[in-house]
Amino acid sequence: MPHFVGIYNADGTTLGEVAYVAKKLLGRGSCALCDITHGWTGRRRDFDTACSSAGIEWTLLHRDEATPEQLAAAGPLPAVIKNDNDAWLLVLGPDELDACSGDPAALASRLGSK
């Protein structure tokens, strides 16, 4: 089963979460991966369902939780990476995540072809 690591363009601290929500509400920033995996009340069930149906396993990290090696492979955030023979590889970048338009099934479809 493929295992992917998603890295949000947000910090996981309380201050980071508050700053992200404020930017999103003001229309000054967002994270396409956040839009796919979470709604206003928490993690989206349809995200878990889409990934389970596609046989995809995840680790989801905020940028302050990722290792320097993961961040280097990811480049601009948000991003999806995977480990291949002890090397981190970029799978999907910000533009590809934006193209999913917040749809977990679209993300699962894109990852299924990787």
Secondary structure as UniProt FT lines:
FT   STRAND          3..8
FT   HELIX           14..25
FT   TURN            26..27
FT   HELIX           32..37
FT   STRAND          38..39
FT   TURN            40..41
FT   STRAND          42..43
FT   HELIX           45..54
FT   STRAND          57..62
FT   TURN            63..65
FT   HELIX           68..74
FT   STRAND          79..84
FT   TURN            85..86
FT   STRAND          87..92
FT   HELIX           94..98
FT   TURN            99..102
FT   HELIX           104..112
//
